[in-house]
């Protein structure tokens, strides 16, 4: 097959052309450009119909880059295959189109085992020794060009990485200033932090926080495109997954494990979605990459910080994950400090409230006690030979009741002191919980009558165990007294149940109930879910109850809704664990 016509060149012209080819090859900015110049020069230099260069595959890959240059005559059918060339379909096409092998072939290795340059020319025949020498010189030059292009690429990558690192450092610095100078209102600060992250770190950013009840709540959502505002409302309001859910950000928050997926596809969305609505919402956001990191402070997960990549040009790397984790550590420290500040303020308020309530509670029995003693003193000063015994006894009964009440308050405070310092000791003995519960019920008969509540006690199975009788009496008294106090005159049910190695105590009322946000506080010292003005008390009963139950190795839980009553459930191991 004839070659393209080429005008004869003088020796000087040939030398000038060779110099131009060398300059073009050495000035190639990329490996692809160097390979393209190499095959064009090689084919023209040897008058070949085809020149193909194939690079050695990089580690972990099965095929290296390849570039082919064909004469116009060979472009019609596509040229010959090379040893590590195209796929099977292409080889079959070539085989059926032109089955004959080339009569002229030359293969020259590139320096440092970088690859092989192949030349084909079926019409002319075998290549000459001069062609081989010229190609060897060209291959050495190509080796320099490829090395130069590789170094240039590494330099560009290093510059890009340095610029990215600088941008990440600047972003972290801005975020640190924001967290350091912000108010201690987590909602406001996290909203600002999410907006700061878009579009520097993400096209979408949102924050999930584990609240005091252990529920994961989405508190902040930021997005780059203003047109996504309606969609952002759905993302913000979308319910997070429950405990054990495959919901991706919920798993990050609960298990404190980072997530990085840079090739999100439809199968992945189906795999992690918790409902069809969740799947459709994620599809509509249209992200192809997700990076979610836990907010961890003092070994405790507080939530998760999540970044989504929507733009095709945005991809997440290990360096991005490191930056996100660094940001999450700073945000978690802020959240922890804000929580500690809130708890400190709450402790101060509880202390002040307790002092006020304690003063009132202690004064309440002192007033009638003082009045009775004053009356007795006045009577003895009237020169009466004697006072009626019945009259004195009635006054002394009032005095005794008030002294008992004062004694109970003082004992309660002493219990709290012992429990706070870890000095609560148990005196275990064999106890029949049904007998003890009936005694407590009988002792609170007057209180139940005054509250207008009927108390029922049911027992299922064996409810005996090895416990501190006096302390369990306190537990039953506190739970039943609370049910009567807040039961709004409705029936109160006490249930004792055999649970194998445990015994379960359940006290249920149909009274005012407890709002969810207060349920984690009622077991704390001085914790309250209602105003002390209306219900009184020191706020110590449930704290003492929890301490006693936990000292026995048990647990106490509450389930309640406002105006629907409360269910307190205590689980007690029958025997002390060894």
C-alpha positions as CSV (number, residue, x, y, z in Angstrom):
1,X,0.0,0.0,0.0
2,X,1.6,3.3,-1.0
3,X,2.7,5.9,1.6
4,X,1.8,9.5,1.6
5,X,4.1,11.4,-0.8
6,X,7.0,13.2,1.0
7,X,9.2,15.8,-0.6
8,X,12.9,14.9,-0.6
9,X,14.9,17.0,2.0
10,X,18.5,18.1,2.0
11,X,20.8,17.1,4.9
12,X,20.5,20.5,6.4
13,X,16.7,20.4,6.2
14,X,16.6,16.9,7.7
15,X,18.8,18.1,10.6
16,X,16.5,21.1,11.1
17,X,13.5,18.8,11.1
18,X,15.1,16.4,13.6
19,X,15.9,19.4,15.9
20,X,12.3,20.6,15.6
21,X,11.0,17.1,16.4
22,X,13.3,16.9,19.5
23,X,12.2,20.3,20.7
24,X,8.5,19.4,20.3
25,X,9.0,16.1,22.1
26,X,10.9,17.6,25.0
27,X,8.5,20.5,25.4
28,X,5.5,18.2,25.8
29,X,3.6,19.3,29.0
30,X,1.9,15.9,29.6
31,X,2.6,12.2,29.2
32,X,-0.3,12.0,26.6
33,X,1.1,14.9,24.6
34,X,4.6,13.3,24.7
35,X,3.3,10.0,23.5
36,X,1.3,11.6,20.7
37,X,4.4,13.5,19.4
38,X,6.5,10.3,19.8
39,X,4.3,8.1,17.5
40,X,3.9,10.9,14.9
41,X,7.7,11.5,14.7
42,X,8.5,7.8,14.7
43,X,6.1,7.0,11.9
44,X,7.3,9.9,9.8
45,X,11.0,9.2,10.5
46,X,10.7,5.5,9.4
47,X,8.1,6.0,6.7
48,X,5.9,3.5,8.5
49,X,2.2,3.1,8.0
50,X,1.6,2.6,11.8
51,X,3.4,3.6,15.0
52,X,2.0,2.5,18.4
53,X,3.5,3.2,21.8
54,X,2.3,1.2,24.9
55,X,3.5,2.1,28.4
56,X,4.2,-0.4,31.1
57,X,1.1,-0.7,33.4
58,X,1.3,1.1,36.7
59,X,1.3,-1.0,39.9
60,X,-2.1,-2.5,40.5
61,X,-3.2,-2.0,36.9
62,X,-3.4,-4.5,34.0
63,X,-3.0,-2.2,31.1
64,X,-0.8,0.9,30.4
65,X,-1.6,3.9,28.3
66,X,-1.2,3.6,24.5
67,X,-1.3,5.9,21.6
68,X,-1.3,5.1,17.8
69,X,-0.5,7.1,14.7
70,X,-1.8,5.7,11.3
71,X,-1.2,6.8,7.7
72,X,-4.2,7.9,5.8
73,X,-4.2,4.5,4.0
74,X,-4.3,2.6,7.3
75,X,-6.9,4.8,8.9
76,X,-9.4,3.1,6.7
77,X,-9.2,-0.2,8.5
78,X,-7.6,0.8,11.8
79,X,-4.2,-0.7,11.8
80,X,-2.6,-3.7,13.5
81,X,-3.0,-4.9,17.0
82,X,-0.1,-4.7,19.4
83,X,0.8,-7.3,22.2
84,X,-1.0,-5.4,25.0
85,X,-3.3,-3.4,22.7
86,X,-7.0,-3.1,22.5
87,X,-9.8,-5.4,23.6
88,X,-11.0,-8.6,22.1
89,X,-13.7,-7.1,20.0
90,X,-11.2,-4.8,18.2
91,X,-8.8,-7.7,17.6
92,X,-11.6,-9.8,16.0
93,X,-12.6,-6.8,13.8
94,X,-9.0,-6.4,12.6
95,X,-8.6,-10.1,12.1
96,X,-11.7,-10.4,9.8
97,X,-10.9,-7.1,8.0
98,X,-7.2,-7.8,7.4
99,X,-6.0,-11.2,8.4
100,X,-2.5,-11.0,7.0
101,X,0.4,-10.3,9.3
102,X,2.7,-7.3,8.5
103,X,5.8,-8.1,6.7
104,X,7.6,-5.1,8.3
105,X,7.7,-4.8,12.1
106,X,10.1,-3.1,14.5
107,X,9.8,-2.9,18.4
108,X,12.0,-0.6,20.4
109,X,12.0,-0.5,24.2
110,X,11.8,2.8,26.0
111,X,14.3,3.6,28.7
112,X,13.8,2.3,32.3
113,X,11.3,-0.3,31.1
114,X,8.8,2.5,30.6
115,X,7.1,0.8,27.6
116,X,7.6,-0.3,24.0
117,X,7.4,1.6,20.6
118,X,6.0,-0.6,17.8
119,X,6.4,0.2,14.0
120,X,4.5,-1.5,11.2
121,X,4.9,-1.2,7.4
122,X,3.7,-4.1,5.4
123,X,4.3,-2.6,2.0
124,X,7.9,-1.7,2.4
125,X,9.1,-4.8,4.2
126,X,11.5,-5.0,7.1
127,X,12.9,-1.9,8.7
128,X,16.6,-1.2,8.2
129,X,19.4,-1.0,10.7
130,X,19.4,2.7,10.2
131,X,15.8,2.9,11.1
132,X,16.5,0.9,14.3
133,X,19.3,3.2,15.3
134,X,17.2,6.3,14.6
135,X,14.3,4.9,16.6
136,X,16.6,4.0,19.5
137,X,17.8,7.6,19.6
138,X,14.2,8.7,19.5
139,X,13.3,6.3,22.3
140,X,16.0,7.7,24.5
141,X,14.7,11.2,23.8
142,X,11.2,10.0,24.5
143,X,12.4,8.7,27.8
144,X,13.6,12.1,28.8
145,X,10.4,13.7,27.6
146,X,8.3,11.2,29.6
147,X,10.4,11.8,32.7
148,X,10.1,15.5,32.2
149,X,6.3,15.3,31.8
150,X,6.1,13.0,34.9
151,X,8.1,15.5,37.0
152,X,6.0,18.4,35.7
153,X,2.8,16.4,36.6
154,X,4.2,15.7,40.1
155,X,5.1,19.3,40.5
156,X,1.6,20.4,39.4
157,X,0.0,17.8,41.7
158,X,2.2,19.0,44.6
159,X,1.3,22.6,43.9
160,X,-2.4,21.7,43.8
161,X,-2.1,19.7,47.0
162,X,-0.3,22.6,48.7
163,X,-3.0,25.0,47.5
164,X,-5.7,22.6,48.7
165,X,-3.9,22.3,52.1
166,X,-3.7,26.0,52.3
167,X,-7.4,26.4,51.6
168,X,-8.2,23.7,54.2
169,X,-6.0,25.4,56.8
170,X,-7.7,28.8,56.1
171,X,-11.1,27.1,56.4
172,X,-10.2,25.5,59.7
173,X,-8.8,28.8,60.9
174,X,-12.1,30.6,60.0
175,X,-14.1,27.8,61.6
176,X,-12.0,28.0,64.8
177,X,-12.5,31.8,65.0
178,X,-16.2,31.2,64.6
179,X,-16.4,28.6,67.3
180,X,-14.2,30.7,69.7
181,X,-16.1,33.9,69.2
182,X,-19.7,32.5,69.0
183,X,-22.3,32.5,71.7
184,X,-22.8,29.4,73.7
185,X,-26.1,28.8,71.8
186,X,-25.3,25.6,69.9
187,X,-28.1,26.0,67.4
188,X,-26.9,29.4,66.2
189,X,-23.3,28.4,66.0
190,X,-23.9,25.1,64.2
191,X,-26.1,26.9,61.6
192,X,-23.3,29.3,61.0
193,X,-20.7,26.5,60.8
194,X,-22.8,24.6,58.3
195,X,-23.1,27.7,56.1
196,X,-19.4,28.3,56.4
197,X,-18.7,24.8,55.1
198,X,-20.7,25.5,51.9
199,X,-19.2,25.7,49.2
200,X,-15.7,25.5,50.6
201,X,-16.0,21.8,51.8
202,X,-19.4,20.7,50.3
203,X,-22.4,21.5,48.2
204,X,-24.6,20.4,51.2
205,X,-23.7,20.3,54.8
206,X,-25.9,19.3,57.8
207,X,-25.4,18.6,61.5
208,X,-27.1,15.9,63.5
209,X,-27.1,16.0,67.3
210,X,-27.9,13.4,69.9
211,X,-30.2,15.0,72.4
212,X,-30.5,14.3,76.1
213,X,-33.1,11.6,75.5
214,X,-30.7,9.8,73.1
215,X,-32.6,10.7,69.9
216,X,-30.7,11.9,66.9
217,X,-32.0,15.3,65.8
218,X,-31.1,17.2,62.6
219,X,-30.4,20.7,63.8
220,X,-28.7,22.5,60.8
221,X,-28.8,22.3,57.0
222,X,-26.9,24.4,54.5
223,X,-26.8,24.2,50.7
224,X,-25.1,26.0,47.9
225,X,-28.0,26.5,45.5
226,X,-30.7,28.9,46.7
227,X,-33.2,27.0,44.5
228,X,-32.9,24.0,46.8
229,X,-34.5,25.8,49.8
230,X,-37.8,23.7,49.6
231,X,-35.7,20.5,49.3
232,X,-33.6,21.7,52.3
233,X,-36.7,21.8,54.5
234,X,-37.4,18.2,53.6
235,X,-33.8,17.2,54.4
236,X,-34.0,19.1,57.7
237,X,-37.3,17.6,58.8
238,X,-36.6,14.1,57.5
239,X,-36.7,11.8,60.6
240,X,-33.3,10.2,61.4
241,X,-33.0,6.5,61.8
242,X,-33.8,4.8,65.1
243,X,-31.3,2.8,67.2
244,X,-29.7,0.1,65.0
245,X,-30.9,1.8,61.8
246,X,-28.8,1.7,58.6
247,X,-29.4,5.4,58.2
248,X,-25.9,6.5,57.3
249,X,-25.5,9.7,59.4
250,X,-27.3,8.1,62.3
251,X,-24.8,5.2,62.3
252,X,-22.0,7.7,62.3
253,X,-23.5,9.6,65.2
254,X,-24.2,6.5,67.3
255,X,-21.1,4.5,66.6
256,X,-18.6,7.4,66.3
257,X,-17.2,6.0,63.0
258,X,-16.4,8.2,60.0
259,X,-18.0,7.5,56.6
260,X,-16.4,8.3,53.2
261,X,-18.1,7.3,50.0
262,X,-16.9,9.0,46.8
263,X,-18.9,6.9,44.3
264,X,-22.5,7.0,45.5
265,X,-24.7,5.2,43.1
266,X,-28.3,4.1,43.0
267,X,-27.5,0.7,44.6
268,X,-25.9,2.4,47.6
269,X,-28.9,4.7,48.0
270,X,-31.2,1.7,48.1
271,X,-28.9,0.0,50.6
272,X,-28.9,2.8,53.1
273,X,-32.3,4.2,52.7
274,X,-34.8,3.6,55.6
275,X,-37.9,4.2,53.5
276,X,-38.9,5.0,49.9
277,X,-39.3,8.7,50.9
278,X,-35.8,8.7,52.3
279,X,-34.5,7.2,49.0
280,X,-36.4,9.7,46.9
281,X,-35.1,12.6,49.0
282,X,-31.5,11.5,48.6
283,X,-31.9,11.0,44.8
284,X,-33.4,14.5,44.5
285,X,-30.4,16.0,46.4
286,X,-28.3,14.3,43.7
287,X,-25.0,13.8,45.6
288,X,-22.3,11.5,44.3
289,X,-20.0,11.7,47.3
290,X,-20.7,11.8,51.1
291,X,-18.3,12.4,54.0
292,X,-19.7,12.1,57.5
293,X,-17.7,12.4,60.7
294,X,-18.7,12.0,64.3
295,X,-18.7,14.8,66.9
296,X,-16.8,13.2,69.8
297,X,-15.8,14.9,73.0
298,X,-14.3,13.2,76.1
299,X,-15.0,9.8,74.6
300,X,-18.7,10.5,74.0
301,X,-20.4,10.9,70.6
302,X,-22.5,14.1,70.5
303,X,-23.7,13.8,66.9
304,X,-22.4,13.9,63.3
305,X,-21.2,16.5,60.8
306,X,-22.0,15.6,57.2
307,X,-20.8,16.9,53.8
308,X,-22.3,16.1,50.4
309,X,-20.6,16.5,47.0
310,X,-23.1,17.3,44.2
311,X,-20.8,19.1,41.6
312,X,-19.1,16.5,39.3
313,X,-15.7,18.3,39.9
314,X,-15.9,17.8,43.7
315,X,-14.4,14.6,45.0
316,X,-13.5,13.7,48.6
317,X,-10.1,12.3,49.5
318,X,-8.3,11.1,52.7
319,X,-7.0,14.7,53.1
320,X,-10.6,16.0,53.0
321,X,-11.6,13.4,55.6
322,X,-8.7,14.5,57.9
323,X,-9.9,18.1,57.6
324,X,-13.5,17.1,58.3
325,X,-12.4,15.2,61.4
326,X,-10.3,18.1,62.6
327,X,-13.3,20.4,62.2
328,X,-15.5,17.9,64.0
329,X,-13.2,17.7,66.9
330,X,-13.3,21.5,67.3
331,X,-17.1,21.6,66.9
332,X,-17.5,18.8,69.4
333,X,-15.3,20.7,71.9
334,X,-17.5,23.7,71.5
335,X,-20.7,21.6,72.0
336,X,-19.2,19.9,75.1
337,X,-18.3,23.3,76.6
338,X,-21.7,24.7,75.8
339,X,-23.3,21.6,77.5
340,X,-21.1,22.0,80.5
341,X,-22.0,25.6,80.7
342,X,-25.7,24.8,80.6
343,X,-25.3,22.1,83.2
344,X,-23.3,24.5,85.4
345,X,-26.0,27.1,85.1
346,X,-28.7,24.5,85.7
347,X,-26.9,23.3,88.8
348,X,-26.7,26.8,90.2
349,X,-30.4,27.3,89.6
350,X,-31.2,23.9,91.1
351,X,-29.1,24.8,94.1
352,X,-30.8,28.1,94.6
353,X,-34.2,26.5,94.1
354,X,-33.3,23.7,96.5
355,X,-32.2,26.1,99.2
356,X,-35.5,28.0,98.8
357,X,-37.6,24.8,98.8
358,X,-35.6,23.3,101.7
359,X,-36.1,26.4,103.8
360,X,-39.8,26.2,103.1
361,X,-40.0,22.4,103.8
362,X,-38.1,22.7,107.0
363,X,-40.1,25.7,108.1
364,X,-43.4,24.0,107.5
365,X,-43.2,21.5,110.4
366,X,-41.3,24.0,112.6
367,X,-44.3,26.5,112.6
368,X,-46.9,24.2,114.1
369,X,-44.3,22.7,116.4
370,X,-43.4,26.1,117.7
371,X,-47.1,27.0,118.1
372,X,-47.9,23.9,120.2
373,X,-44.9,24.4,122.4
374,X,-45.9,28.1,123.0
375,X,-49.4,27.0,123.9
376,X,-48.2,24.4,126.4
377,X,-45.9,27.0,127.9
378,X,-48.7,29.5,128.2
379,X,-51.0,26.9,129.9
380,X,-48.4,26.1,132.5
381,X,-48.0,29.8,133.5
382,X,-51.7,30.1,134.4
383,X,-51.2,28.5,137.8
384,X,-53.5,25.6,136.9
385,X,-52.9,22.6,139.2
386,X,-52.9,20.3,136.2
387,X,-53.7,20.0,132.5
388,X,-56.1,17.4,131.2
389,X,-54.1,14.4,130.0
390,X,-56.1,14.1,126.8
391,X,-55.4,17.7,126.0
392,X,-51.6,17.3,126.6
393,X,-51.5,14.1,124.6
394,X,-53.3,15.7,121.6
395,X,-50.7,18.5,121.6
396,X,-47.8,16.0,122.0
397,X,-49.2,14.0,119.0
398,X,-49.0,17.1,116.8
399,X,-45.5,17.8,118.1
400,X,-44.4,14.2,117.4
401,X,-45.8,14.3,113.8
402,X,-43.9,17.5,113.1
403,X,-40.7,16.0,114.6
404,X,-41.1,12.9,112.5
405,X,-41.5,15.1,109.4
406,X,-38.4,17.0,110.3
407,X,-36.5,13.8,110.9
408,X,-37.6,12.5,107.5
409,X,-36.3,15.6,105.8
410,X,-33.0,15.4,107.6
411,X,-32.6,11.7,106.9
412,X,-33.3,12.4,103.2
413,X,-30.6,15.0,103.1
414,X,-28.2,12.7,104.9
415,X,-29.0,9.9,102.4
416,X,-28.1,12.3,99.5
417,X,-24.9,13.2,101.2
418,X,-23.9,9.5,101.6
419,X,-24.9,8.6,98.1
420,X,-23.0,11.6,96.6
421,X,-19.8,10.5,98.3
422,X,-20.3,6.8,97.5
423,X,-20.9,5.8,101.1
424,X,-24.3,4.0,100.5
425,X,-24.0,0.6,102.2
426,X,-26.5,-2.2,101.8
427,X,-27.5,-4.8,104.5
428,X,-28.9,-7.6,102.4
429,X,-31.3,-10.2,103.7
430,X,-34.0,-12.5,102.3
431,X,-37.0,-10.3,101.4
432,X,-40.5,-11.1,100.2
433,X,-41.3,-8.1,98.0
434,X,-45.0,-8.7,98.1
435,X,-45.1,-8.6,101.9
436,X,-43.0,-5.4,101.8
437,X,-45.2,-3.8,99.2
438,X,-48.4,-4.5,101.2
439,X,-46.8,-2.9,104.2
440,X,-46.0,0.2,102.3
441,X,-49.4,0.3,100.7
442,X,-51.0,0.1,104.2
443,X,-48.9,2.8,105.6
444,X,-49.9,5.1,102.7
445,X,-53.6,4.4,103.1
446,X,-54.3,7.9,104.5
447,X,-52.3,9.6,101.8
448,X,-54.2,7.6,99.1
449,X,-57.5,8.5,100.7
450,X,-56.6,12.2,100.8
451,X,-55.5,12.0,97.1
452,X,-58.7,10.3,96.1
453,X,-56.7,7.5,94.5
454,X,-57.4,3.8,94.8
455,X,-54.2,1.7,95.0
456,X,-54.2,-1.9,93.6
457,X,-51.4,-4.4,94.1
458,X,-51.0,-7.5,91.9
459,X,-48.2,-10.1,92.0
460,X,-47.2,-12.6,89.3
461,X,-45.0,-15.4,90.4
462,X,-42.2,-15.6,92.9
463,X,-41.0,-12.1,93.9
464,X,-38.5,-13.0,96.7
465,X,-34.9,-11.9,96.7
466,X,-31.8,-11.0,98.7
467,X,-32.0,-7.2,99.2
468,X,-31.7,-4.4,101.7
469,X,-35.2,-4.4,103.2
470,X,-35.1,-0.9,104.5
471,X,-33.7,0.6,101.3
472,X,-36.3,-1.2,99.1
473,X,-39.0,0.1,101.5
474,X,-37.7,3.6,100.6
475,X,-37.9,2.8,96.9
476,X,-41.5,1.5,97.1
477,X,-42.5,4.5,99.3
478,X,-41.0,7.0,97.0
479,X,-42.6,5.5,93.9
480,X,-46.1,5.0,95.4
481,X,-46.0,8.4,97.1
482,X,-45.1,10.1,93.8
483,X,-47.9,8.2,92.0
484,X,-50.4,9.5,94.6
485,X,-49.0,13.0,94.6
486,X,-49.1,13.4,90.8
487,X,-51.9,10.9,90.0
488,X,-54.6,13.6,89.9
489,X,-57.0,11.4,91.9
490,X,-56.8,8.5,89.4
491,X,-56.3,4.9,90.3
492,X,-52.7,3.7,90.9
493,X,-51.5,0.2,90.0
494,X,-48.6,-1.6,91.6
495,X,-47.4,-4.7,89.8
496,X,-44.7,-7.2,91.0
497,X,-43.6,-9.7,88.4
498,X,-41.2,-12.7,88.3
499,X,-38.7,-12.2,85.5
500,X,-36.4,-15.2,86.0
501,X,-33.2,-14.0,87.6
502,X,-34.8,-10.6,88.2
503,X,-37.9,-9.2,89.8
504,X,-39.8,-6.3,88.1
505,X,-41.7,-3.6,90.0
506,X,-44.1,-1.5,88.0
507,X,-45.9,1.5,89.5
508,X,-48.4,3.1,87.1
509,X,-50.6,6.2,87.5
510,X,-52.9,8.1,85.1
511,X,-52.0,11.6,86.3
512,X,-50.3,14.7,84.9
513,X,-47.4,12.8,83.2
514,X,-43.9,14.0,82.5
515,X,-42.8,15.9,79.4
516,X,-40.1,14.1,77.4
517,X,-37.5,16.8,77.9
518,X,-37.7,16.4,81.7
519,X,-37.6,12.6,81.9
520,X,-33.8,12.5,82.0
521,X,-33.7,15.1,84.8
522,X,-36.1,13.7,87.3
523,X,-33.6,11.1,88.6
524,X,-31.0,13.8,89.3
525,X,-30.5,15.5,92.6
526,X,-33.2,18.1,93.2
527,X,-34.6,17.3,89.7
528,X,-38.2,18.3,89.0
529,X,-40.7,18.1,86.2
530,X,-43.2,20.4,87.9
531,X,-43.2,23.6,90.0
532,X,-42.3,23.2,93.6
533,X,-44.9,25.8,94.4
534,X,-47.7,23.5,93.5
535,X,-46.3,20.1,94.6
536,X,-43.6,20.9,97.2
537,X,-40.9,18.4,98.2
538,X,-37.1,18.6,98.0
539,X,-36.8,16.8,94.6
540,X,-34.8,14.0,96.2
541,X,-37.1,11.0,96.1
542,X,-36.4,9.7,92.6
543,X,-32.7,10.5,92.9
544,X,-32.5,8.4,96.1
545,X,-34.6,5.7,94.4
546,X,-32.3,5.4,91.5
547,X,-29.2,5.3,93.7
548,X,-30.7,2.5,95.8
549,X,-31.8,0.5,92.7
550,X,-28.4,0.8,91.0
551,X,-26.6,-0.1,94.2
552,X,-28.6,-3.4,94.0
553,X,-27.4,-3.8,90.4
554,X,-30.8,-2.9,89.0
555,X,-32.3,-0.3,86.7
556,X,-35.1,2.1,86.8
557,X,-36.9,3.5,83.7
558,X,-39.9,5.8,83.1
559,X,-42.4,6.0,80.3
560,X,-44.7,9.0,80.3
561,X,-46.6,11.5,78.3
562,X,-48.2,14.8,79.5
563,X,-51.7,14.2,80.8
564,X,-51.5,10.5,80.1
565,X,-49.8,9.3,83.3
566,X,-46.5,7.7,84.1
567,X,-45.1,4.2,84.3
568,X,-42.0,3.6,86.5
569,X,-40.4,0.2,86.1
570,X,-37.7,-1.1,88.4
571,X,-35.7,-4.3,87.6
572,X,-33.9,-5.9,90.6
573,X,-31.6,-8.9,90.3
574,X,-32.6,-11.4,93.0
575,X,-29.0,-12.0,94.1
576,X,-25.9,-9.8,94.3
577,X,-23.6,-10.3,91.3
578,X,-20.3,-12.0,92.0
